[in-house]
Amino acid sequence: MANGVTLNQLESHLWEAANILRGPVDAADFKTYVFPLLFFKRISDVHDEEYRTALEESDGDEEYAQFPQNYRFQVPDDCHWNDARAVATNVGQAMQKAMRGIEKANPETLYGIFGDAQWTNKDRLSDSLLRDLIEHFSRINLGNQATQADILGQSYEYLIKKFADATNKKAGEFYTPRSVVRLMVNILDPKEGESIYDPACGTGGMLLEAIHHVKENHGDDRTLWGKLFAQEKNLTTSAIARMNLFLHGASDFQVVRGDTLRSPAFFFGDNLATFDCVIANPPFSLEKWGEEVWGSDPYGRSFAGMPPGKTGDYAWVQHMIKSMAPKTGRMAVVLPHGALFRMGAEGKIRQKILGMDLLEAVIGLGPNLFYGTGLAACILVFRQRKSQDRRNKVLILDASKEFKTGRAQNELLPGHVECIYGWYRDFKDVEGVARVVKLEEIATNNHNLNIPRYVEPKVEEKTLTVDQAMKRLKESAEAAFAAEGRLISILKREGLLT
């Protein structure tokens, strides 16, 4: 496997690495160790390629080949993959030293990227287990010449999904099904040079899909470099997001670790920064989301009201609305269905937001599509400037029947995504599926957005052939005669009929 690694080979190899950890390490923690190893090997292999290229360019000038400008990332002495591979005892200590050395040598790009794995914990990671892992990864070349960034990125996403499948309930924290992400990105339609922001980015899948969308539909995805922004509270997950973007070839982005609702990361002067596309799948109905600091929020994010302390859904919504650019801003957010109809403080917030005429569409999705919850979710789409024909209206779309049933998880297939996007794009009534509803009607329903209030399921009437109708008539007549016979027998036995 030294040259030309295929996607299938790489996916299989990465999953085998996780299996080496199985036993001493819980499945939920596989990602904490496998991803940093993958990235460490990748950086070392690319560094070796860049070194060979520098030697060739300089006709073997060793001094020239050492110049830092020849390398995308700096790998200090004793911090290369091969340095850790050469160690026989205290392997975890060598790994940790190498990773921290690389982080310090690249403070602008790689600080903290390897996460907080406890490599020196020999109860969990013995020297022999770590040597097995290192030798396993040493069998493949992860440099640019042997492994394209896109293939490496795809295999990386495969591993994220596999970990989501393995851990189930914990997985929803860091993985949104790609098909759902694709639907949301298609709706927002990011274009060349636009800024994109995910305030709850998990492993970075929404930014990656936005990059892919621009490349496939509009041209040069490099126009997004320097315009990708994200925040993620979990240390390991935020590090994975950065690795994921690097592995896909992204070269300039900002993924900040931190609590978005309590301490947002991006500003323009004294105000929150604003972006062309805002997209997120935040934690559903988050408790202890930061109500205590929103009472005096300096960024004006409670403009529609204070969300309840036990449910942070509308804290995310208001933060994201505040983060939309004044003219071009649009957003898509995944929420639990309860956010559509819960009353009290949330009902008042809905009323205020609806009155601002920012909500463009409500899209109900099928059940059990998301890892970690069997609940059905919905997508809310907002725009700062709705087109003239969509003003004072909301598209209510019931796409709950659009999925493929799976044994453990239902799936939104490409055909489903295309169908749902088509309904959204057309923005018109479709019997049993979609209704364009005026804000006045929603107001008469106390600003309740529960989808069944507006979209009634289509009643499927089955048309019978003449033969089928005659057969049913005959069966009914026979049943009636039999019932009559039983009734006569009972009446005779009771002496009521002679």
C-alpha positions in Angstrom: 0.0 0.0 0.0 3.0 2.3 -0.4 1.7 4.1 -3.5 -1.7 5.1 -4.9 -3.9 4.4 -1.9 -7.5 4.0 -3.0 -10.5 5.2 -1.0 -11.6 1.7 -0.1 -8.2 0.7 1.0 -7.9 3.8 3.2 -11.3 3.4 4.7 -10.6 -0.2 5.6 -7.2 0.7 7.0 -8.6 3.4 9.2 -11.3 1.1 10.6 -8.7 -1.6 11.3 -6.8 1.1 13.3 -9.9 1.6 15.4 -10.2 -2.1 16.0 -6.7 -2.3 17.3 -7.9 0.0 20.1 -11.0 -2.1 20.8 -11.0 -3.4 24.3 -8.7 -1.0 26.3 -10.5 2.0 24.7 -14.3 2.6 24.6 -15.8 3.0 21.1 -16.9 6.5 22.0 -13.2 7.4 22.5 -11.8 5.9 19.3 -11.8 9.2 17.5 -9.7 10.8 20.3 -6.8 8.6 19.3 -7.3 7.6 15.6 -7.8 11.1 14.2 -4.6 12.6 15.8 -2.6 9.6 14.6 -3.9 10.0 11.1 -3.1 13.7 11.0 0.3 13.2 12.5 1.2 10.7 9.9 -0.2 12.9 7.1 1.8 15.9 8.2 5.0 13.8 8.4 4.5 12.3 5.0 3.7 15.6 3.3 6.8 17.1 5.0 9.0 14.3 3.5 7.6 15.0 0.1 8.2 18.7 0.4 11.8 18.0 1.6 12.4 15.8 -1.5 11.0 18.5 -3.8 13.2 21.2 -2.2 16.3 18.9 -2.8 15.3 18.4 -6.4 14.7 22.1 -7.0 18.1 23.0 -5.5 20.2 20.2 -7.1 20.7 18.6 -3.7 21.4 21.7 -1.7 20.7 20.5 1.9 20.8 24.0 3.4 18.2 25.2 0.9 16.0 22.2 1.6 15.9 23.1 5.3 14.4 26.6 4.7 11.0 26.9 6.5 9.3 28.4 3.4 9.6 25.1 1.6 7.0 23.6 4.0 3.3 24.1 4.6 3.8 22.9 8.3 7.0 22.9 10.3 8.1 19.6 11.8 10.8 20.2 14.4 13.7 17.8 15.0 12.6 14.7 17.0 9.0 15.4 16.2 8.6 13.4 13.0 6.5 10.2 12.7 9.7 8.2 12.3 11.1 9.6 15.6 8.1 8.3 17.5 8.3 5.0 15.5 11.8 4.4 16.6 11.0 4.4 20.3 10.5 1.1 22.0 9.5 2.1 25.5 7.4 5.0 26.8 6.0 5.3 23.3 3.1 7.4 24.5 5.4 10.0 25.9 7.3 10.2 22.6 4.0 10.6 20.7 2.8 13.3 23.0 6.2 15.1 22.8 6.1 15.0 19.0 2.5 16.3 18.7 3.0 19.1 21.1 6.2 20.1 19.3 4.4 20.3 16.0 1.6 22.4 17.6 4.1 24.9 19.1 6.0 25.1 15.8 2.8 26.1 14.0 1.0 28.4 16.4 -1.1 30.2 13.8 -2.6 27.0 12.2 -2.1 23.9 14.4 -2.3 25.1 18.0 -4.2 22.5 20.0 -5.0 20.5 16.9 -4.1 17.1 18.3 -6.6 17.4 21.2 -6.2 16.2 24.7 -5.7 12.5 24.4 -3.8 10.9 27.3 -1.1 9.2 25.3 1.0 8.5 28.4 -1.8 6.5 30.2 -0.2 3.0 30.1 -3.3 1.4 31.7 -5.2 2.2 28.6 -2.4 2.5 26.0 0.4 0.0 26.6 3.7 0.4 24.7 2.9 -2.8 22.7 -0.6 -1.4 21.6 0.9 1.9 20.6 3.6 0.2 18.6 1.0 -1.9 16.8 -0.9 1.3 16.0 2.2 3.1 14.7 3.2 0.1 12.6 -0.3 -0.2 11.2 -0.3 3.5 10.1 3.3 3.2 8.8 2.1 0.7 6.2 0.4 3.5 4.2 1.7 6.7 2.6 -0.5 9.6 3.3 1.5 12.2 1.3 -0.1 14.2 -1.5 1.4 12.1 -4.2 0.0 8.9 -2.9 -3.2 10.1 -1.4 -5.3 13.0 -2.8 -6.7 15.4 -0.2 -10.2 14.6 -1.3 -9.8 10.8 -0.9 -8.2 11.3 2.5 -11.1 13.7 3.4 -13.7 11.3 2.2 -12.2 8.4 4.2 -12.0 10.7 7.2 -15.7 11.4 6.9 -16.3 7.7 6.6 -14.6 7.1 9.9 -16.6 9.8 11.6 -19.8 8.1 10.4 -18.5 4.7 11.5 -17.8 6.1 15.0 -21.2 7.6 15.0 -22.7 4.2 14.2 -20.6 2.6 16.9 -21.4 5.0 19.7 -24.9 6.0 18.6 -26.2 8.2 21.4 -22.9 10.2 21.8 -22.5 10.4 18.0 -25.2 13.1 17.4 -22.9 15.6 19.1 -20.5 15.5 16.3 -22.0 14.1 13.2 -24.9 15.3 11.0 -25.9 13.0 8.1 -24.3 14.4 5.0 -27.6 14.2 3.0 -29.2 16.6 5.5 -26.3 18.9 5.3 -26.4 18.8 1.5 -30.1 19.8 1.5 -29.4 22.8 3.8 -26.4 23.9 1.7 -28.4 23.5 -1.6 -31.0 25.8 0.0 -28.5 28.5 1.0 -26.6 28.1 -2.3 -23.2 29.7 -1.2 -21.3 31.3 -4.1 -17.8 32.2 -4.8 -16.3 34.7 -2.4 -19.1 34.5 0.2 -18.6 34.1 3.9 -19.9 31.0 5.7 -20.4 30.6 9.4 -21.3 27.6 11.6 -21.7 28.5 15.3 -22.0 24.8 16.4 -19.7 23.2 13.8 -19.1 19.7 15.2 -16.6 18.0 12.9 -16.9 20.7 10.2 -19.2 18.8 7.8 -21.3 21.9 6.9 -18.3 24.0 5.9 -17.0 21.1 3.9 -20.3 20.7 2.0 -20.3 24.4 1.4 -16.9 24.2 -0.2 -18.0 21.2 -2.3 -21.1 23.1 -3.4 -19.2 26.1 -4.6 -16.7 23.9 -6.5 -19.5 21.9 -8.1 -21.9 24.7 -8.9 -20.1 28.0 -9.2 -16.4 27.4 -9.9 -13.4 28.3 -7.7 -13.7 27.1 -4.1 -10.4 28.8 -3.3 -12.4 32.1 -3.2 -13.7 30.8 0.1 -10.3 30.7 1.8 -10.3 33.2 4.6 -14.1 33.3 4.6 -14.9 30.1 6.5 -15.7 30.6 10.2 -16.9 28.2 12.9 -17.1 27.7 16.6 -17.3 24.5 18.6 -17.4 24.0 22.4 -15.9 20.5 22.6 -12.1 20.4 22.5 -11.7 17.1 20.7 -14.5 17.8 18.2 -13.2 21.3 17.4 -9.7 19.8 16.7 -11.3 17.1 14.5 -13.1 19.9 12.5 -9.8 21.6 11.8 -8.1 18.4 10.8 -11.1 17.6 8.6 -10.8 20.9 6.8 -7.0 20.6 6.4 -7.4 17.0 5.1 -9.9 18.2 2.5 -7.4 20.8 1.2 -8.8 23.9 2.9 -6.0 26.3 3.6 -7.4 29.3 5.3 -10.2 29.2 7.8 -11.0 29.9 11.5 -12.4 27.2 13.8 -12.4 28.5 17.3 -13.0 26.4 20.4 -15.5 28.0 22.7 -19.0 28.4 23.9 -20.9 30.3 21.2 -23.8 31.4 23.3 -21.7 32.5 26.3 -18.6 33.7 24.4 -19.0 34.3 20.7 -15.7 34.3 18.8 -16.2 36.6 15.8 -16.7 40.4 15.9 -16.7 43.4 13.7 -15.8 46.3 15.9 -18.1 46.1 19.0 -20.7 44.1 17.2 -21.1 40.4 16.2 -19.5 39.7 12.8 -22.1 39.0 10.1 -21.9 36.4 7.2 -23.6 35.7 3.9 -24.5 32.1 4.9 -25.2 30.9 8.5 -25.8 27.2 8.9 -25.9 24.9 12.0 -27.3 21.8 13.7 -27.0 23.0 17.3 -27.6 20.7 20.3 -31.4 20.0 20.5 -33.1 21.8 23.4 -29.9 22.5 25.3 -30.2 22.9 29.0 -28.0 25.4 30.9 -27.2 27.2 27.7 -26.2 30.5 29.2 -29.4 32.2 30.3 -27.4 33.9 33.1 -25.3 35.9 30.7 -28.0 36.7 28.2 -29.9 39.0 30.6 -27.3 41.7 29.8 -26.0 40.3 26.5 -23.9 43.1 25.0 -24.6 41.9 21.4 -28.4 42.3 21.5 -29.1 38.6 20.8 -32.3 38.5 22.9 -33.9 41.0 20.5 -37.0 38.8 20.2 -37.2 37.8 23.9 -35.4 35.7 26.5 -35.4 31.9 25.8 -36.4 29.7 28.7 -33.5 28.5 30.8 -34.1 24.8 30.1 -34.4 25.0 26.3 -31.7 26.9 24.3 -33.2 26.4 20.8 -34.2 30.0 20.4 -31.0 31.3 21.8 -29.3 29.6 18.8 -31.9 31.0 16.4 -31.5 34.5 17.7 -27.7 34.3 17.7 -27.7 33.1 14.1 -30.2 35.8 12.9 -27.9 38.4 14.5 -25.0 36.8 12.5 -26.7 37.2 9.1 -25.3 39.9 6.8 -27.7 42.8 6.4 -28.5 42.3 2.7 -27.2 38.9 1.6 -27.6 37.0 4.8 -29.5 33.7 4.8 -29.5 30.9 7.3 -30.6 27.3 7.8 -30.9 25.7 11.2 -31.9 22.2 12.4 -34.3 22.2 15.4 -36.5 19.7 17.2 -40.2 19.9 16.2 -41.1 21.3 19.7 -39.5 24.6 18.7 -42.4 25.0 16.2 -45.2 24.9 18.7 -44.0 25.3 22.3 -45.7 28.3 23.9 -44.7 30.6 26.7 -41.5 32.5 26.2 -40.8 30.6 23.0 -44.2 31.4 21.6 -43.5 35.1 22.1 -40.1 34.8 20.4 -41.7 33.1 17.4 -44.3 35.9 17.2 -41.6 38.6 17.2 -39.5 36.8 14.6 -42.5 36.1 12.3 -43.4 39.7 12.6 -40.0 40.6 11.2 -40.8 38.5 8.1 -37.4 36.7 8.1 -38.7 33.2 8.1 -39.0 31.7 4.6 -39.6 28.0 5.1 -40.3 25.3 7.6 -39.3 21.8 6.4 -40.3 18.8 8.5 -38.0 15.8 8.1 -38.6 12.1 8.7 -37.9 10.2 11.9 -34.6 8.6 13.0 -32.4 10.4 10.5 -30.0 11.9 13.1 -27.5 9.9 15.2 -28.4 9.8 18.9 -32.1 10.6 18.6 -35.1 8.9 17.0 -37.0 12.2 17.0 -38.0 13.8 13.8 -36.3 17.2 13.3 -37.1 20.2 11.1 -35.1 22.8 9.2 -36.0 26.5 9.5 -34.8 28.7 6.6 -34.4 32.5 7.1 -33.5 35.4 4.8 -32.7 39.0 5.5 -34.3 40.0 2.2 -37.0 37.6 0.9 -37.9 37.9 -2.8 -41.0 40.0 -3.5 -43.2 37.0 -4.2 -42.3 35.4 -0.9 -42.8 38.3 1.5 -45.3 37.9 4.3 -45.5 34.2 3.5 -43.9 31.0 4.8 -43.6 27.7 3.0 -44.7 24.9 5.3 -43.3 21.7 3.9 -44.0 18.2 5.2 -41.1 16.0 4.0 -41.6 13.4 6.7 -42.3 10.6 4.3 -39.0 11.2 2.4 -36.6 8.6 3.7 -35.4 5.1 3.2 -36.1 2.9 6.2 -33.0 1.3 7.8 -32.4 -1.3 10.4 -30.8 1.0 12.9 -31.0 4.4 11.1 -33.2 5.8 8.5 -31.5 7.5 5.5 -32.2 10.5 3.3 -31.1 9.4 -0.2 -30.0 11.8 -3.0 -33.3 11.4 -4.7 -35.1 12.5 -1.5 -32.8 15.5 -1.2 -33.5 16.5 -4.8 -37.2 16.1 -4.3 -37.4 18.2 -1.0 -35.1 20.9 -2.5 -37.4 21.0 -5.6 -40.5 21.6 -3.4 -38.6 24.4 -1.5 -37.4 26.0 -4.8 -40.8 26.0 -6.4 -42.4 27.6 -3.3 -46.0 26.5 -4.2 -48.8 24.4 -2.8 -48.4 20.6 -3.3 -51.3 18.5 -2.0 -50.4 16.6 1.1 -46.8 18.0 1.1 -46.5 21.8 1.0 -48.5 25.0 1.5 -47.6 28.6 1.1 -49.1 30.2 4.2 -49.6 33.9 4.8 -48.4 35.4 8.0 -52.0 36.5 8.9 -53.1 32.8 9.0 -50.2 31.9 11.2 -51.1 34.7 13.5 -54.7 33.4 13.8 -53.1 30.1 15.0 -51.3 31.9 17.8 -48.0 31.8 15.8 -48.0 28.1 16.1 -45.9 26.5 13.2 -46.8 22.9 13.8 -46.8 21.4 10.4 -50.0 19.3 10.6 -52.0 22.6 11.2 -51.2 23.7 7.7 -50.5 20.5 5.6 -53.0 17.7 5.7 -51.7 14.3 4.6 -53.0 13.3 1.2 -55.6 10.6 1.4 -54.7 7.8 -1.0 -57.8 6.3 -2.5 -57.3 3.0 -4.1 -59.3 2.5 -7.3 -60.7 -1.1 -7.7 -61.1 -2.9 -11.0 -64.5 -4.4 -11.9 -63.3 -7.9 -11.0 -62.0 -6.7 -7.7 -65.2 -5.0 -6.9 -67.3 -8.0 -7.8 -65.1 -10.3 -5.7 -65.5 -8.0 -2.7 -69.3 -7.8 -3.2 -69.5 -11.6 -3.4 -67.3 -11.9 -0.2 -69.5 -9.4 1.6 -72.7 -11.2 0.5 -71.3 -14.6 1.7 -70.3 -13.1 5.0 -73.8 -11.6 5.4 -75.5 -14.9 4.6 -73.3 -16.8 7.1 -74.0 -14.2 9.8 -77.8 -14.6 9.1 -77.5 -18.3 9.4 -75.7 -18.1 12.8 -78.3 -15.7 14.1 -81.2 -18.0 13.0 -79.5 -21.0 14.8 -79.1 -19.0 18.0 -82.8 -17.8 18.0 -84.1 -21.4 17.4 -81.9 -22.7 20.2 -83.3 -20.1 22.6 -86.9 -20.9 21.5 -87.4 -17.5 20.0 -87.9 -18.7 16.5 -89.8 -21.8 15.4 
